[in-house]
């Protein structure tokens, strides 16, 4: 077999079912083998969007996402790979290439791919001979799915793809690394015992879960520990779903992105914070004030880079699920189980939730209607802005698990529409909501064609405020003039219909429910929702609003 055939055979050995990408001159040999259909290839309209598809796919399947692109497209893949790297998403990023010496000879599309990908991947691997492919694939999967998860880059020149393999493949697949977490290392037992003593002595502990808790699938242990001792549970925006938010111990999202006055006040009152799988970044902690740095903190994380990075804490470095299970066992064996007498009174907060009428659509009312109409298995993918903040704060997770995807590793625009395609292939029987903005739409509109072509069960919610609304609000918050943020609004419904989607528009609160019902019934569809920019109807983002919902 040649290198292309060998590559696909190796991927199949790792239970790969889908690859996202698009062809180029350096990948023609690979596409000659993809026609066999043993692995489903999803052709995309842009290399960056292909990475976003693989990113969402990886988050929802607990398998590394596979994405490929030609040499000329490698530079367009970088924003997606950077997002995956910052959010620790396991990806296998395959770029085909011209002959490696070609960049010295000005070979068309040749460039130093290795230097491009090195800062934003766990490792970049160049394959020089077809015989090296088995080792490279095995290494890529092992690195991507172990420890702190992340993308691994494979650079494969076209002559490797076209070369014939002589003899048999001697290196077999390591099947345990075909999914994640591939290994569950346990934190030091003595440190676990110290943590248990601190937990049992505290009067008002709070658990805050980051995205690492979702990667570890630790929600059963989180709920069990919370119920065992009566501990409130909050999440970061990317950790949303670690507990169903209808649970009496859930306080919802905390911090500076999607946190509310209610949830953040609970964190403020606590005498102990148990961080689970959180990188404690500036946004989720509102510049390390939620929780404040004077709190007693226990930090559970698989990464030695993150545990104790921004807070003085007792650090338990290990898999979240395995370590929490050991903590629970230790508490149960202590004979000191005493539920905390913590009362969570949401009434004042719930009463303050705005139901005020606007000249256009109230995004809070829209999210509440969406919650009423969606099923528990629905997947919500939200771009930064109105889409993510209102979803994070006011759409209560109906069940524990990964049902929300936010790209807040970096927070770039244009993620949710392509990511919804990856979500569809990950969860084909679930309804997928892509919550986007008109700013994001301009980055990824071409993937509406992909959504239609694959008949994805997707409803695109497009919040239209005629601007880069987040930047408007930030300019206003800093006392600056609003400059360079506004643009015209094309007819988004006609654009959607031109791509073959059902198109709808909502301009007032009165028609939200009926319009959403029609859009859900007639997928794939797009619903344009007319809203005000964030500087006029301020979402729950600190420090924009003193009334901070």
N, C-alpha and C positions, 0 to 999 in steps of 0.2 A: 504494500500500500504506500501511497505518497503521504507527505506530511499533513496535508489537509484532511485526508481520510483518517490518519492516525489521531489528529487533534480531536475530531468529532468522536472517534471511538473512545478516547480517554475521557472526554467530558461525559459521555454516556455511562461510563463506568462509575462516575460520581453522581449518577442519578439526575443529571441535568435534563430538563424537559423543555426549557425555553431559552432562546438567545435573542437579545435585542440589538439592532444595529442597522447599518445600511452599507451598500457595496461601494468599492472604489477599485481603481486599477490594480492596487497591490493585493486585493482580496478576491480576485476573480477565481483563482484556484479553489479557495475555500467555498465560494458560492456554488461551484460546480459539484461539490459534495453535499452542500446543504439541500440541494434539490431532492435528495433521497428522502427527506422528511422524517428521519429518525428522531431528530430534535426539531421542535417547532421554532422557526425563525420568524420574528416579528420585524418587518421592515418599517423603519421610522423615517421621519422627514428631516431630522437634524441629529447630529451626533450627541450634542449635549442632552437633548431630550431622551435619546436612547439610554443614557446613563441614569437619568431620573426615573425612567421606567424600571430599570434593573434595581435601582435603589429601593423603590416602593415594593417591588416584587420580593426583594430580600427581606425587608422588614415584616412582610405579611406571611411568608412561607417558612421562615427559619431555615432557609437554604441560601447560600451565596448567590447573588444575582450575577448573571453572565451577560456581558456587553462586548460588542466588537465594533471596530471602526477602522477605516483605511488610513494610510499614512497621512494623506492630505487632511483628514478629519480629526487627527489626533489632538490638534490644538483646540478644536471645538468641544472636545470631551472634557477639558480641564475643569470648567466650572462645576460640572456634575461630580467629577471625581473628588474635587476639593470639598464639596458638600458631604460626600460619603465619608471622607477622611475625618472631617471635623465631627461628624455625627456617629462615627464608628460603625458604619454600615459595611458588612462583608460583601465585597464584590470581586469578581475576576474580570479585570479590564484587559481585553485582548486588542492590541493594535497590530495590524499587518504593516509591513514596511518594504521599502525599496532595498536593493542591495546595500549593506551597511557602509560600504566605502563610498556610496553614491553621493553623500552630502559633501564630500571633498571634491567631487567632480561636477557639482551643481546639477545632480540628477533631479528631475522634476519631482516635487513633493518631498524630497529627502530633507530631514532635519533631525536634530539630536533629541529623539523622543525620551531617552533615558533621563536626561537632565530636566526635561519638562515634568515628568511624573515623579521623580525622586522625592521632592518635598511634600507631596500630597498622597503618598501611598505607604503602606507598611514595607513594601519592597518592590523594586522594579527588576524584572528578570528578562534578559535578552537571550534568545535561543539561537545559537550559531549553527547547529547541525540538527538534522531530523532526529538523530538518535538521542538528543538531549530533551526532546519534548516530554517523554514520560516523567522524567525527574522534575522538570519545570512545572508541570501540571500538579504533580503530587505536592511539591513545595508550596505552590500558590494556594491550594485548598487548605493545607495545614496552617499556613500563616494567617489566612483570611478568617478562619473559623475558630482560632484559639486565642486565649488571653484577651487582650483588648482587641476587639474585632476591628476590621477595616478592609479597605481595598488593596489588592495586589495587582500590579501591572505586568502583563506578558507582552514582550515585543518580539514579533515573529516575522522575519524577512520573507519575501515571496519565494526566494530560492529554497528556503526550508520547507515551505508549504508544497512546493513542486517536486522536491527531491523524493526519491524512492527509498523506503526503509529496507535494509538488507537484514535478514534474520528475524527472530521473534522479539517481542517486547519483553524485557526481563524484569522491569520494575512494575509491580502491581499497584493498583489503586489502594489508598488507605481509606476505606469506605467510611470509617468513623468521622472523617472530616468532610463528608458530603453535606452535613448540616451543622447548625450551631445551637447552643455552645457545644463544641466537640468534646471538651473536657470540663469538669467542674472541680477545680482546685478548692480546697477548704482552707479557710483562714486558720491561723495558729490557735490551737485549743485553749492555751492559757490566756490569750487575748480575748477569746470568746467568753471565758469565765469572768474576766474582769468586766467585760461589757454587760454581762447578765447582772452582776452585782450593782452596777450603776443604774441599769434599767429598773431593777426592783426597788432601789432606794428613791428614785425620782417620784415626784408628786404629779407632775404634769408633762409627761413625755409626748412628743409628736414625731411621727414618721413622715419623712419627705422622700418620695421616690422619683428618681430620674429615669431617663431612657434605658439605662443599664439594667434596671429591674425588669423592663419589658423584654430586652434581649435575653435575659436569663430565664424568662417565663416564671418569675418568682411570685406572681400574684396570689397563688394559694397560700403560700407561707406568709405573705404580708397580711392577708385577711385573717389568717389563723392567729398570728401574733397580736394583731390589733384587737381581736375579739377576746383573746386569752386574758389580756390585761386592761382592756378598755382604752386603747390608745387611738387618738385621732390620726387620720392619714391624709396627707396632702401630696400633690405631685407637682413636678415642673410641667411646663407646657408639653414638652416632648415625652414626659412620663405619663401623660394622661391615659387612663385605662388600667392602671395598676390596681385599682379597686373600683367597683361599680359605685358611681357617685350618688346613687339613691340609697346607699348604705348609711345608717345613722352615724357611723364613725367617720364618714368621708367629709372632708372640708373643701374638696375640689382643688383647683390649681392655685398655687401660691407663687409669690415673687412679683417681679416687675413686668412679666408678660402673661396676662390672663389671670393674675391673682386679683382677689377682691378685698374689700375692707374687712369682710367677714373672715376669709381664710387667712389673710395676713395677720389679723388681730389674734387669731388662735396661736399662730407661730410666735408672735410677740409675747404671749402670756406663758409660754412653755419654759420649763427649767431643764429640758433635755431634748435635743434633736437627734434622731436616728436617720442619717442620710443613707439611702440605698441606691447605688448605681447612678450617682449624680456627679457631673464634672464641675459643679458649683461655679458656673460661668457668671459673668457680670449681669446678663439680662435676667436669668432665672432667679438670681439672688438680689436683684436691684442693687448692684454694686456692693455685694456682700453685707447688706444690711437686713435681709430677710432670708435666713436668720441672721441676727447680729453676731458679731465675732466674740461677744462676751458670753455666749451660750456654752453649756457643756454639750459636746458633740461626739457622737459615735459615727464613724464613716465606714460603710461597707462598700467595697469596690474591687473589681477584679484587676484594676490597673494601679500599679504603684505610682504611676504618673499623677493620678487623680486623687487617691486617698490622702487626705491631709494636705492637699496642695494649697488651698486658700483659707483653711481654718485650722486652728489648733484642735486636734481631735484624737480620740482613741481609734486607731486605724485597723480595720479587719480586711486584709487583702486576700480576696478569694471570690469565688462565684457567689452571687447574691442568693440564689435559691438554696444552694448547699449550705451556705453559712447561716442563713436564717433558720433553716431546718435544725441545725445544731444548736442555735440559740433557743429555739422553742423546746427542744429536748432537754436542754440544761435547765430552763425555767421550770418545766414540768417535774423534773427530778429534784428541784430545790425544796419543794414543800412550802414555798413562800408565795404562792400565787395569791395576789390581792388586786382585784380590779380597781383601777383609778376612778375616783369619784369626779369625773369630768362631764360637765353638762354643756352640750353644744346647742345654743339657742339661735336658730337661723331666722326667727320670726321678724326681728327688726330689719335684718338684711333683706329678706324676701319682700318685705313691704316697701322697701326703697327702690326695688327694681323698677326701672322707668317703663311706664306704659303711655308716656306722653305722645300726643299726635304730632306728626311732622308733615311738612308739605310734600315730602317724598316718603320712602319706606323707612320705618324704624328698624334697624338691624337686629335689635334685641327681640322685637316681636317676630321677626322673620325666623330667627334661630329657634325660638320657642315653638313656632308652627312646624318647622322642620323636624324638631324633636318629636312632636306629636304624631307626625306622619311616617317617620322612619322606623324600620324594624331593628331589633337588637343586633342583628348580624350585619347591618349596614356599615360600610367603611367610609370615613370622612377624611379627605385629604385637603389641606388648607394652605393657601399661599399666605405670606406675611401681609399684615394689614387688617382691614375689617374682617376678612375671612377667618383668619386664625384667632384673633383676639376675642371676638364675640363667641366663636365656637369653643375656645378654651374656657372662657369664663362662664358661659351660660348653657351650653349643651351638655347635659349630665350624661356621663357614660352609663349605659344601661346594663352593661355586664363587664366583668373583668377580662382583660386581654388586649391584644393589639387590634383596635378598631379605629384608631386615629393616627394619622401620619402628618407631621409638621416638619418642614425643612429648616429647623432653627439651629443646625450646625453653623451655617453661615447666614441663612435668611435671605437668599437672593430671590428675585422675582421670577415667575414663569415656571414654577415647579409642578403645581397640582394637576394641570391638564395632561402633560405627558405621564406623570406619576399615576394618574388614574388608569392608564392603559396597563401599566405593570400590575396595579392592584386588581384589575379585571382578570388577568391571567393567573394571578395568585389565588383569587377568590371568585371563580366564575359564577358561583351561585349566589353571590351577595350583590346587593345594590351599592354602587359606588357613587359617592357625591364628591365632585371636584369643586371646591369653593375657591374661586379666583377673584381677581380684580381686573379692572380695565387696564391698569398698568402692567400686570402680569400677562394679560391676554396677548399683548403685542409681542411678547417673547416667544410664545408657543402656539399661536393660532393654527399653524400648519398641521398640528397633530390632531385637529378635529377630523381631518381626512383619515388618519389612522384609526381614530375612535369609530368612525362610520365603517371603514373597510373591515374591521374585525368584529363589527356588531357588538361593541362593548356595552354592557348594562350600566351606562354612566349617565348621570345628570350633572351637567356643568352649571354651577351657580356663578354668575358673573356680576359682581357688585360694581356698578358704574357710578363713579363720582367725578368723572371727567378730569382726573388728575393723579399724580403720585401723592395720594392723600397722606400717607405716613410722613413723608418729608415735609409737606405743608404743616402738619401738626408739630413736627420737631422744630421747624423754623419759628413757628409762633411761640413755642415753649421757650426758645432761646432769645426771644425778643427781637428776632430778625424780620426783615421784610420777606414776603413770600415771593420767590423768584424762580422761574424755570420749572414749575411743577405742573402746569396746566396744559392740556391738549384737547383736541376736538373729539367728539364721540361719533364714530361711524354707526351705521345701523347694524348692531351686533346680531340682531335676530335674522336679518337678511344674510349676513355672513354665515351664520350657523346653517341656515336653510340652503345656502349655496354649497355647503359641504355635505348636505344630505341629512342633517340633524333636524329634529323638530325644534322650532324656536318659539319662545314665549317672552313676554315682558311684564314686569310688575312695577307699577308706579305708585301704588297706595297700599296701605295695610289691609284694606278690605278684601283684596283679591288674592292674598298670599296663599291661603289654603287651597282654594279651587285650582289655582294655576299650578301649584306644586303637584297636586294629584294628577293633573293631566300630563305634566312633564315626567312623572314617575311611571305612568302607564305607557308612555310613548318614547321610551329610550331607544337609541341615544338621543339626548336632548340638551338644549341650552336654555337657561332662564336668566334673562337680564333683569337685575334688580337695581332700581334707581335709588341711590342713597346720597347723603351729604359727605363731603370730605371730613377726615378725622378732626381737623381743626375746628369744625363747626358742631360736630356731635361727638364729643370726646369719648373714646373707648377706655376701658380699664387698663391704662398703661401709666405707670408712675414715671415721672412726676407731672404728667400733663394736666391732670385734673385734681383740684383740691377736693372736689366732691367725691372723687375716687369710688366708683360704684361698689 
